């Protein structure tokens, strides 16, 4: 009798699992009724055309946002996806328009223009479709305030760049790494700070995908204000039609990059699409509405089941940020400065936009090394700054917890995790904001450490080995291991 009951239970469980699997398949296929794949916008243009689009934008930002020499930036900030043609790539500058134009022997002509606080924007038909606004901090001069609300180092701070850290600096600034900035903070105090490659403390440096973690931070601000919640269904109008299974996607799943949206990317384990045809990268190459491009995709996986590093998820969150802020009649372009940056001592952080004025924080963001250290300090302090809670209770724990569907468990809430000990000498509980070209801001809560490493794309292959060597030296000096 007992064995019969067990057999029946197993049969019922099997039926339930089969039904669930059929239901899951139906869920994914059902999304095609609402967003037919063949009607979904796809990357267009030759590899040279697309490559020159991102190259023009990168050069424009290097000159007008960072203040770098163009001939240096053209070599050191040129990533592999910007090299799509063996012919000579030329660039020219229109100082009056603040515009950089890139071409290949007169072909594939692309340009980008500088718009002040909104940085550089890829030029497209009809120009930009919003009114640029200056973003001005309400804080006094940074020299008038002590770190971290200002840049003045008080007498209570240790001497920066003590000789005992020379081995650390030699490692991280080794030849081939193209390190531009390096900071280590312990207990909120700057122990090490050095710049290279012509960079300096006030330079707004290319940050790339570290901006994804900034997106999470702004979502955290809205959750703390009661405007959003982690487990609510994403308020995306395009997914709200009756029966659309994308309407089940939650904010938590978007932060975990497990929405399941079909949006091929370079990190996909089963990628077959050429890199220049990936939707994940198209947002950097063409003058498109990035939010519209991101949300109008069908499902590929059941939401919450499969972790994939895809720009559609943080861009969808970006769309929610804009719509929530504008629904409250607030100025979207100045909102991050008012509700976050001014509160933690950041006087300028350039968040570049698309032609419609939407932040592309999956990659087009620029900040100083100290700016990023301040953002990391906010997390190390559990979302509290000067006694004021800025992020909701539990949010810092959420972003550093592996997201369901990630195998191996290396990703949390728009933060990378050190669960596999990529940084060998740091604790497994460490987590990080990461961007292309070796941009790293690592938070080690066990040792109360923050490490900021920023550099140019040319050194991408050497950046992490150099950083690991530097961290090994540092931990040896500080902790004896």
TORVEX-95156 format. One record per residue (C-alpha): y, z, x. Coordinates in Angstrom, 3 decimals, always signed. Each point is the difference from the previous one (the first is absolute). Example, Ala and Ser with C-alpha at 12.3 -4.5 7.8 and 13.67 -1.06 7.14 Angstrom:
TORVEX-95156
+----------+----------+----------+
!        v !        w !        u !
+----------+----------+----------+
!   -4.500 !   +7.800 !  +12.300 !
!   +3.440 !   -0.660 !   +1.370 !
+----------+----------+----------+
***
This chain:
TORVEX-95156
+----------+----------+----------+
!        v !        w !        u !
+----------+----------+----------+
!   +0.000 !   +0.000 !   +0.000 !
!   +2.354 !   +0.999 !   +2.803 !
!   -0.666 !   -3.250 !   +1.908 !
!   +0.635 !   -2.018 !   -3.176 !
!   +3.389 !   +1.665 !   -0.475 !
!   +0.942 !   -0.703 !   +3.635 !
!   -1.069 !   -3.649 !   -0.367 !
!   +2.086 !   -0.405 !   -3.153 !
!   +2.989 !   +1.599 !   +1.736 !
!   -0.301 !   -2.398 !   +2.947 !
!   -0.267 !   -2.990 !   -2.345 !
!   +3.105 !   +1.122 !   -1.893 !
!   +1.886 !   +0.504 !   +3.274 !
!   -1.025 !   -3.449 !   +1.199 !
!   +1.131 !   -1.562 !   -3.276 !
!   +3.306 !   +1.848 !   +0.233 !
!   +0.568 !   -1.199 !   +3.573 !
!   -0.880 !   -3.589 !   -0.920 !
!   +2.329 !   +0.159 !   -2.982 !
!   +2.752 !   +1.370 !   +2.224 !
!   -0.536 !   -2.759 !   +2.553 !
!   +0.178 !   -2.646 !   -2.761 !
!   +3.095 !   +1.708 !   -1.359 !
!   +1.562 !   -0.064 !   +3.487 !
!   -0.728 !   -3.699 !   +0.380 !
!   +1.477 !   -0.635 !   -3.421 !
!   +3.093 !   +1.965 !   +0.955 !
!   +0.677 !   -2.215 !   +3.006 !
!   -0.735 !   -3.261 !   -1.804 !
!   +2.066 !   +1.119 !   -2.995 !
!   +3.097 !   +0.186 !   +2.212 !
!   -0.193 !   -3.769 !   +0.529 !
!   +0.880 !   -0.481 !   -3.669 !
!   +3.324 !   +1.700 !   +0.651 !
!   +0.671 !   -1.413 !   +3.450 !
!   -2.027 !   -3.199 !   +0.554 !
!   -0.686 !   -0.338 !   +3.710 !
!   +0.784 !   -3.727 !   +0.062 !
!   +3.482 !   +0.742 !   -1.383 !
!   +0.751 !   +2.755 !   +2.499 !
!   +2.718 !   -0.828 !   +2.512 !
!   -1.488 !   -0.792 !   +3.404 !
!   +1.521 !   -0.456 !   +3.482 !
!   +1.498 !   -3.469 !   +0.410 !
!   +1.272 !   -1.915 !   +3.003 !
!   -1.286 !   -1.079 !   +3.390 !
!   -0.920 !   +2.642 !   +2.577 !
!   +3.116 !   -0.928 !   +2.001 !
!   +2.245 !   +0.307 !   -3.049 !
!   -1.409 !   +3.429 !   -0.873 !
!   +0.009 !   +1.168 !   +3.597 !
!   +3.646 !   -0.952 !   +0.474 !
!   +1.001 !   +1.896 !   -3.138 !
!   -1.121 !   +3.360 !   +1.347 !
!   +1.207 !   -0.865 !   +3.513 !
!   +3.526 !   -0.764 !   -1.257 !
!   +0.079 !   +3.333 !   -1.851 !
!   -1.294 !   +1.972 !   +2.988 !
!   +2.565 !   -1.584 !   +2.341 !
!   +2.809 !   +0.572 !   -2.508 !
!   -0.894 !   +3.684 !   -0.281 !
!   -0.405 !   +0.359 !   +3.753 !
!   +3.546 !   -1.266 !   +0.544 !
!   +1.926 !   +1.408 !   -2.960 !
!   -1.969 !   +3.137 !   -0.932 !
!   -1.279 !   +1.163 !   +3.389 !
!   +2.677 !   -1.533 !   +2.229 !
!   -2.543 !   -1.506 !   +2.401 !
!   +0.377 !   -3.024 !   +2.218 !
!   -1.461 !   -3.023 !   -1.778 !
!   -1.704 !   -1.476 !   +3.039 !
!   -1.805 !   +3.323 !   +0.530 !
!   -0.948 !   +0.419 !   -3.663 !
!   -1.242 !   -3.594 !   -0.255 !
!   -2.652 !   +0.835 !   +2.589 !
!   -0.757 !   +3.675 !   -0.577 !
!   +0.045 !   +0.165 !   -3.822 !
!   -1.902 !   -3.185 !   -0.668 !
!   -3.305 !   +0.857 !   -1.640 !
!   -3.116 !   -2.188 !   -0.041 !
!   +0.644 !   -1.169 !   -3.554 !
!   +3.386 !   -1.333 !   +1.162 !
!   -1.719 !   -2.441 !   +2.374 !
!   -1.366 !   -2.736 !   -2.227 !
!   +0.984 !   -3.077 !   +1.998 !
!   -0.445 !   -1.047 !   +3.609 !
!   +3.323 !   -1.846 !   -0.031 !
!   +3.210 !   +1.576 !   +1.257 !
!   +1.604 !   +2.444 !   -2.432 !
!   +3.798 !   +0.054 !   +0.134 !
!   +2.511 !   +2.326 !   -1.606 !
!   +3.745 !   -0.133 !   -0.549 !
!   +2.658 !   +2.491 !   -1.073 !
!   +2.808 !   -0.420 !   -2.542 !
!   +2.232 !   +2.955 !   +0.823 !
!   +2.353 !   -0.608 !   -2.918 !
!   -2.810 !   +0.110 !   -2.558 !
!   -2.056 !   +2.507 !   +2.027 !
!   -2.953 !   -2.351 !   -0.362 !
!   -2.902 !   -0.853 !   +2.322 !
!   -1.727 !   -3.386 !   -0.409 !
!   -3.420 !   -0.788 !   +1.471 !
!   -1.644 !   -3.427 !   +0.280 !
!   -2.776 !   -1.859 !   +1.790 !
!   +1.463 !   -3.159 !   +1.533 !
!   +2.199 !   -0.425 !   -3.053 !
!   -2.899 !   +0.714 !   -2.367 !
!   -0.895 !   +2.984 !   -2.183 !
!   +3.594 !   +1.222 !   -0.072 !
!   +0.349 !   +3.582 !   -1.243 !
!   +2.841 !   +2.498 !   +0.102 !
!   +0.894 !   +3.618 !   -0.776 !
!   +3.404 !   +1.569 !   -0.649 !
!   +1.371 !   +3.486 !   +0.629 !
!   +1.329 !   +1.958 !   -3.012 !
!   +1.210 !   +3.298 !   +1.461 !
!   -1.832 !   +3.065 !   -1.308 !
!   -2.693 !   -2.211 !   -1.528 !
!   -0.772 !   -1.463 !   +3.417 !
!   -1.237 !   -3.580 !   +0.369 !
!   -1.477 !   -2.084 !   -2.810 !
!   -1.920 !   -3.270 !   +0.233 !
!   +2.118 !   -2.815 !   -1.414 !
!   -1.322 !   -1.820 !   -3.039 !
!   +1.262 !   -2.448 !   -2.648 !
!   +3.069 !   +1.376 !   -1.737 !
!   +0.545 !   +2.816 !   +2.487 !
!   -0.255 !   +3.670 !   -0.921 !
!   +0.054 !   +1.103 !   -3.648 !
!   +1.553 !   +3.454 !   +0.279 !
!   +3.210 !   +1.577 !   +1.230 !
!   -0.462 !   +1.671 !   +3.410 !
!   +1.476 !   +3.488 !   +0.230 !
!   +0.873 !   +2.185 !   +2.982 !
!   -2.209 !   +3.054 !   +0.358 !
!   +2.099 !   +2.891 !   +1.320 !
!   -1.228 !   +3.465 !   +0.927 !
!   +1.818 !   +3.049 !   -1.340 !
!   -0.902 !   +1.978 !   +3.122 !
!   +2.531 !   +0.800 !   +2.715 !
!   -0.341 !   -1.468 !   +3.490 !
!   -3.424 !   +0.586 !   +1.540 !
!   +1.665 !   +1.360 !   +3.148 !
!   +1.551 !   +2.804 !   -2.068 !
!   -3.326 !   +1.429 !   -1.184 !
!   -2.994 !   +1.465 !   +1.806 !
!   -3.420 !   -1.640 !   -0.119 !
!   -1.604 !   -0.802 !   -2.385 !
!   +2.899 !   -0.416 !   -2.458 !
!   +1.957 !   -1.502 !   +2.882 !
!   -0.663 !   -1.283 !   +3.493 !
!   +1.591 !   +2.818 !   +1.957 !
!   -2.580 !   +1.885 !   +2.034 !
!   +0.720 !   +3.738 !   -0.214 !
!   -0.316 !   +2.413 !   +2.905 !
!   -3.174 !   +1.382 !   -1.544 !
!   -1.843 !   -3.288 !   +0.451 !
!   -2.139 !   -0.577 !   +3.113 !
!   +1.172 !   -2.465 !   +2.634 !
!   -1.021 !   -3.529 !   -0.974 !
!   -2.072 !   -2.035 !   +2.449 !
!   -0.965 !   +2.902 !   +2.241 !
!   -1.678 !   -1.167 !   +3.192 !
!   -3.298 !   +1.435 !   -1.143 !
!   -0.287 !   -2.818 !   -2.559 !
!   +0.390 !   -2.854 !   +2.495 !
!   -3.675 !   -0.953 !   -0.228 !
!   +0.379 !   -0.251 !   -3.778 !
!   +2.998 !   -2.322 !   +0.324 !
!   -1.653 !   -2.114 !   +2.699 !
!   -2.963 !   -0.581 !   -2.317 !
!   +1.886 !   -0.934 !   -3.167 !
!   +2.546 !   -2.192 !   +1.803 !
!   -2.579 !   -1.753 !   +2.156 !
!   +0.425 !   -3.704 !   +0.671 !
!   -1.148 !   -2.203 !   -2.850 !
!   +0.503 !   +2.588 !   -2.765 !
!   +3.655 !   -0.961 !   -0.669 !
!   +0.744 !   +3.485 !   -1.283 !
!   +3.575 !   +0.275 !   -1.306 !
!   +0.093 !   +3.646 !   -1.097 !
!   -2.157 !   +3.082 !   +0.463 !
!   +0.506 !   +3.490 !   -1.408 !
!   -2.161 !   +3.091 !   -0.206 !
!   +1.050 !   +2.954 !   -2.160 !
!   -1.665 !   +3.392 !   -0.057 !
!   +0.965 !   +2.548 !   -2.642 !
!   +2.824 !   -2.360 !   -0.982 !
!   +1.531 !   +0.001 !   +3.478 !
!   +0.250 !   -3.107 !   +2.162 !
!   -2.072 !   +0.443 !   +3.168 !
!   +0.000 !   -3.606 !   +1.202 !
!   +2.369 !   -2.866 !   -0.766 !
!   +0.317 !   -3.232 !   +1.917 !
!   +0.958 !   -3.625 !   -0.697 !
!   -0.957 !   -3.266 !   +1.676 !
!   +0.295 !   -3.781 !   -0.374 !
!   +3.764 !   +0.320 !   -0.438 !
!   -0.317 !   +2.272 !   -3.041 !
!   +2.045 !   +3.169 !   -0.529 !
!   +0.118 !   +2.936 !   -2.389 !
!   +2.269 !   -1.701 !   -2.537 !
!   -1.923 !   -3.286 !   -0.135 !
!   -1.529 !   -0.934 !   -3.339 !
!   -3.442 !   -1.125 !   +1.165 !
!   -2.538 !   -2.192 !   -1.759 !
!   -2.346 !   +2.314 !   -1.864 !
!   -2.195 !   -2.420 !   -1.982 !
!   -2.608 !   +1.673 !   -2.218 !
!   +1.201 !   +3.525 !   +0.708 !
!   +2.175 !   -0.833 !   -2.997 !
!   -3.076 !   +0.329 !   -2.219 !
!   +0.026 !   +3.734 !   +0.713 !
!   +3.690 !   +0.006 !   -0.874 !
!   -0.939 !   -1.563 !   -3.345 !
!   -2.402 !   +2.906 !   -0.563 !
!   +2.807 !   +2.430 !   +0.847 !
!   +2.356 !   -1.547 !   -2.555 !
!   -2.751 !   +0.077 !   -2.624 !
!   -0.414 !   +3.666 !   +0.916 !
!   +3.693 !   +0.566 !   -0.678 !
!   -0.347 !   -1.544 !   -3.474 !
!   -3.112 !   +2.077 !   -0.730 !
!   +1.845 !   +3.149 !   +1.035 !
!   +2.865 !   -0.952 !   -2.324 !
!   -2.482 !   -0.360 !   -2.870 !
!   +0.542 !   -3.741 !   -0.376 !
!   -3.560 !   -0.950 !   +0.992 !
!   -3.370 !   +1.700 !   +0.487 !
!   -2.944 !   -0.750 !   +2.261 !
!   -2.597 !   -0.633 !   -2.673 !
!   +2.081 !   -1.852 !   -2.532 !
!   -0.746 !   -3.644 !   -0.679 !
!   +2.322 !   -2.152 !   +2.071 !
!   +3.042 !   -0.934 !   -2.134 !
!   -0.252 !   -3.737 !   +0.731 !
!   +1.092 !   -2.126 !   -2.965 !
!   -2.150 !   -2.932 !   +1.116 !
!   -3.129 !   +2.153 !   -0.421 !
!   +0.839 !   +1.523 !   -3.402 !
!   -1.384 !   -2.659 !   -2.291 !
!   -2.794 !   +1.218 !   -2.282 !
!   -3.342 !   -0.209 !   +1.756 !
!   +1.363 !   -0.784 !   +3.466 !
!   -2.262 !   +2.056 !   +2.321 !
!   +2.739 !   +0.180 !   +2.634 !
!   +1.710 !   +2.421 !   -2.347 !
!   -2.572 !   +2.580 !   +1.144 !
!   +1.334 !   +0.009 !   +3.597 !
!   +1.602 !   +3.326 !   +0.865 !
!   +2.784 !   +0.931 !   +2.396 !
!   -2.548 !   +1.987 !   +2.019 !
!   -2.161 !   -3.121 !   +0.432 !
!   +2.994 !   -2.052 !   +1.121 !
!   +0.911 !   +2.654 !   +2.578 !
!   -3.632 !   -0.006 !   +1.186 !
!   +0.096 !   -3.809 !   +0.213 !
!   -2.938 !   -0.240 !   -2.355 !
!   +1.535 !   -1.800 !   -2.992 !
!   -2.631 !   -2.736 !   +0.262 !
!   +2.564 !   -2.812 !   -0.290 !
!   -1.030 !   -3.293 !   +1.573 !
!   +2.416 !   -0.422 !   +2.903 !
!   -1.776 !   -1.228 !   +3.124 !
!   +1.098 !   +1.648 !   +3.237 !
!   -0.751 !   -0.226 !   +3.712 !
!   -1.911 !   +3.306 !   +0.029 !
!   -2.423 !   -1.033 !   -2.772 !
!   -3.515 !   +0.301 !   +1.484 !
!   -1.148 !   -3.181 !   -1.736 !
!   +3.143 !   -2.097 !   +0.559 !
!   -0.540 !   -3.770 !   +0.085 !
!   +3.583 !   -1.126 !   -0.725 !
!   +2.066 !   -1.181 !   +3.013 !
!   +2.592 !   +2.579 !   +1.005 !
!   +2.984 !   -2.178 !   -0.922 !
!   -1.325 !   -0.353 !   -3.570 !
!   -0.398 !   +3.703 !   -0.733 !
!   +2.023 !   +1.407 !   -2.930 !
!   +0.288 !   +3.246 !   +1.985 !
!   +2.173 !   -1.776 !   +2.599 !
!   +1.805 !   -2.515 !   -2.227 !
!   +2.587 !   +2.594 !   -1.004 !
!   +1.245 !   -0.011 !   +3.605 !
!   +0.196 !   -3.780 !   +0.272 !
!   +1.689 !   -1.350 !   -3.101 !
!   +3.004 !   +0.780 !   -2.187 !
!   -1.973 !   +1.159 !   -3.026 !
!   +0.296 !   +2.778 !   -2.587 !
!   -2.391 !   +2.372 !   +1.780 !
!   -0.523 !   +2.336 !   -2.956 !
!   -0.837 !   -2.847 !   -2.382 !
!   -2.366 !   -1.481 !   +2.603 !
!   -1.791 !   +3.343 !   +0.431 !
!   -0.620 !   +1.067 !   -3.600 !
!   -1.067 !   -3.355 !   -1.412 !
!   -3.517 !   +0.053 !   +1.440 !
!   -3.381 !   +0.392 !   -1.710 !
!   -2.469 !   +2.713 !   +0.944 !
!   -2.572 !   -0.509 !   +2.721 !
!   -1.451 !   +3.512 !   -0.118 !
!   -0.156 !   +2.754 !   -2.578 !
!   +3.103 !   +2.175 !   +0.527 !
!   -0.662 !   +3.029 !   +2.168 !
!   -3.343 !   -1.196 !   +1.388 !
!   +0.936 !   -2.056 !   +3.064 !
!   +2.603 !   +0.735 !   +2.637 !
!   +1.727 !   -3.079 !   +1.420 !
!   +3.119 !   -0.171 !   +2.163 !
!   +2.071 !   -2.368 !   -2.145 !
!   +3.763 !   -0.270 !   -0.447 !
!   -0.284 !   -0.433 !   -3.775 !
!   -0.479 !   +3.744 !   -0.528 !
!   +3.079 !   +1.367 !   +1.827 !
!   +2.074 !   -2.895 !   -1.384 !
!   -1.092 !   +0.911 !   -3.524 !
!   +1.097 !   +3.563 !   +0.716 !
!   +3.286 !   -1.428 !   +1.286 !
!   +0.495 !   -1.802 !   -3.301 !
!   -0.577 !   +3.288 !   -1.839 !
!   +2.558 !   +1.734 !   +2.220 !
!   +2.634 !   -2.635 !   -0.738 !
!   -0.603 !   -0.041 !   -3.747 !
!   -0.080 !   +3.809 !   -0.263 !
!   +3.235 !   +0.388 !   +1.975 !
!   +1.824 !   -2.743 !   -1.892 !
!   -1.179 !   +1.343 !   -3.356 !
!   +1.928 !   +3.167 !   +0.918 !
!   +3.103 !   -2.154 !   +0.682 !
!   -0.097 !   +0.839 !   +3.691 !
!   +0.801 !   -2.423 !   +2.797 !
!   -3.374 !   -1.058 !   +1.364 !
!   +1.324 !   -1.209 !   +3.363 !
!   +1.706 !   +3.311 !   +0.816 !
!   -2.518 !   +2.317 !   -1.708 !
!   -2.289 !   +0.617 !   +3.042 !
!   +3.004 !   +1.057 !   +2.078 !
!   +1.178 !   +2.449 !   -2.637 !
!   -3.294 !   +1.589 !   -1.057 !
!   -1.858 !   -0.004 !   +3.317 !
!   +1.787 !   -1.067 !   +3.172 !
!   +3.151 !   +2.079 !   -0.390 !
!   -2.121 !   +3.036 !   -0.741 !
!   -1.953 !   -0.195 !   +3.275 !
!   +2.703 !   -1.061 !   +2.452 !
!   -0.465 !   -3.788 !   -0.037 !
!   +3.335 !   -1.799 !   -0.051 !
!   -1.253 !   -3.571 !   +0.080 !
!   -3.377 !   -1.578 !   -0.735 !
!   -0.033 !   -3.729 !   -0.672 !
!   -2.292 !   -0.978 !   -2.886 !
!   +0.051 !   -3.780 !   -0.203 !
!   -0.450 !   -1.806 !   -3.308 !
!   -1.148 !   -3.280 !   -1.477 !
!   +2.472 !   -2.435 !   -1.542 !
!   +0.059 !   +2.081 !   -3.211 !
!   +0.942 !   +3.189 !   +1.789 !
!   -3.436 !   +1.680 !   -0.129 !
!   -1.003 !   +2.092 !   +3.020 !
!   -2.836 !   -1.511 !   +2.070 !
!   -1.100 !   +3.346 !   +1.405 !
!   -3.424 !   -1.353 !   +0.925 !
!   +1.559 !   -1.311 !   +3.180 !
!   +3.711 !   -0.817 !   +0.033 !
!   +1.394 !   +3.436 !   +0.806 !
!   +1.942 !   +1.242 !   +3.017 !
!   +0.650 !   +3.527 !   +1.197 !
!   +0.659 !   +2.002 !   +3.149 !
!   -2.754 !   +1.996 !   +1.654 !
!   +1.720 !   +3.224 !   -1.056 !
!   +0.200 !   -1.254 !   -3.601 !
!   -3.769 !   -0.350 !   -0.098 !
!   -0.437 !   +3.399 !   +1.641 !
!   +2.056 !   +1.548 !   -2.817 !
!   -2.168 !   -1.634 !   -2.677 !
!   -3.088 !   +1.353 !   +1.783 !
!   +1.585 !   +3.474 !   +0.132 !
!   +0.403 !   -0.080 !   -3.770 !
!   -3.786 !   -0.405 !   -0.282 !
!   -0.778 !   +2.576 !   +2.667 !
!   +2.168 !   +2.428 !   -2.016 !
!   -2.024 !   -0.717 !   -3.173 !
!   +2.807 !   -2.009 !   -1.610 !
!   +2.653 !   +2.706 !   +0.439 !
!   +3.270 !   -0.460 !   +1.900 !
!   +2.547 !   +2.768 !   +0.576 !
!   -1.619 !   +2.021 !   -2.762 !
!   +0.130 !   -2.839 !   -2.550 !
!   -3.225 !   -1.528 !   -1.269 !
!   +0.303 !   -3.797 !   +0.135 !
!   -3.650 !   -0.970 !   -0.542 !
!   -2.263 !   +1.447 !   -2.705 !
!   -2.398 !   +2.829 !   +0.744 !
!   -3.242 !   -1.470 !   +1.367 !
!   +1.469 !   -3.405 !   +0.836 !
!   -0.304 !   +0.355 !   +3.779 !
!   -3.624 !   +1.030 !   -0.463 !
!   -0.591 !   -3.024 !   -2.215 !
!   +1.377 !   -2.573 !   +2.467 !
!   -2.265 !   +1.293 !   +2.787 !
!   -3.166 !   +0.150 !   -2.109 !
!   -2.365 !   -3.021 !   +0.201 !
!   +0.355 !   -2.252 !   -3.012 !
!   -3.112 !   -0.644 !   -2.114 !
!   -1.512 !   -3.381 !   +0.776 !
!   +0.998 !   -0.002 !   +3.669 !
!   -3.035 !   -0.418 !   +2.237 !
!   +0.480 !   +1.229 !   +2.669 !
!   +2.444 !   +2.634 !   -1.323 !
!   +2.994 !   -1.071 !   +2.111 !
!   +2.730 !   -0.308 !   -2.642 !
!   +1.764 !   +2.486 !   -2.249 !
!   +3.157 !   -0.404 !   -2.084 !
!   +1.750 !   -2.808 !   +1.914 !
!   -0.708 !   +1.930 !   +3.218 !
!   -2.711 !   -0.723 !   +2.585 !
!   -2.413 !   +2.811 !   +0.880 !
!   -1.475 !   +1.152 !   +3.308 !
!   -3.396 !   +0.750 !   -1.524 !
!   -1.736 !   -2.204 !   +2.590 !
!   +2.266 !   +1.381 !   +2.738 !
!   +1.823 !   -3.156 !   +0.937 !
!   +2.279 !   +2.402 !   +1.880 !
!   -2.726 !   +1.712 !   +1.942 !
!   +1.856 !   +3.121 !   +1.108 !
!   +1.609 !   +0.770 !   -3.366 !
!   -1.627 !   +1.869 !   -2.865 !
!   -1.977 !   -1.867 !   -2.640 !
!   +2.477 !   +1.302 !   -2.565 !
!   +2.756 !   -2.134 !   +1.578 !
!   +1.473 !   -2.777 !   -2.120 !
!   +2.507 !   -2.723 !   +0.692 !
!   +2.501 !   -2.601 !   -1.071 !
!   -1.034 !   -3.221 !   +1.737 !
!   +1.480 !   -3.451 !   +0.414 !
!   -0.673 !   -3.288 !   +1.779 !
!   +0.834 !   -0.220 !   +3.677 !
!   -1.217 !   +3.527 !   +0.682 !
!   +2.504 !   +1.945 !   -2.114 !
!   -1.391 !   +3.503 !   -0.423 !
!   +1.270 !   +3.298 !   -1.423 !
!   -2.811 !   +2.535 !   +0.234 !
!   +0.002 !   +3.422 !   -1.647 !
!   -2.420 !   +2.569 !   +1.406 !
!   +0.210 !   +3.064 !   -2.281 !
!   -2.544 !   +1.996 !   +2.038 !
!   +2.270 !   -0.068 !   +3.051 !
!   +3.315 !   -0.303 !   -1.880 !
!   +0.680 !   -3.237 !   +1.879 !
!   +1.812 !   -3.226 !   -0.844 !
!   -0.361 !   -3.056 !   +2.213 !
!   +2.210 !   -3.081 !   -0.421 !
!   -0.841 !   -3.160 !   +1.920 !
!   +1.893 !   -3.229 !   -0.698 !
!   -0.105 !   -3.272 !   +1.880 !
!   +0.134 !   -3.760 !   -0.074 !
!   -2.755 !   -2.241 !   -1.334 !
!   -0.732 !   -1.577 !   +3.381 !
!   -1.665 !   +3.257 !   +1.073 !
!   -2.162 !   +0.418 !   -3.096 !
!   -3.325 !   -0.224 !   +1.872 !
!   +1.056 !   +2.637 !   +2.517 !
!   +1.956 !   +2.340 !   -2.278 !
!   -2.833 !   +2.206 !   -1.259 !
!   -1.849 !   +0.341 !   +3.338 !
!   +3.321 !   +0.954 !   +1.640 !
!   +0.771 !   +2.486 !   -2.773 !
!   -3.469 !   +1.537 !   +0.161 !
!   +0.288 !   +0.417 !   +3.759 !
!   +3.404 !   +1.662 !   -0.444 !
!   -1.318 !   +2.360 !   -2.684 !
!   -2.970 !   +0.943 !   +2.177 !
!   +2.425 !   +0.926 !   +2.800 !
!   +2.233 !   +1.932 !   -2.386 !
!   -2.817 !   +2.040 !   -1.545 !
!   -1.293 !   +0.762 !   +3.500 !
!   +3.418 !   +1.327 !   +1.018 !
!   +0.719 !   +1.928 !   -3.202 !
!   -3.434 !   +1.260 !   -0.992 !
!   -2.234 !   -0.461 !   +3.039 !
!   -2.271 !   -2.649 !   -1.545 !
+----------+----------+----------+
***
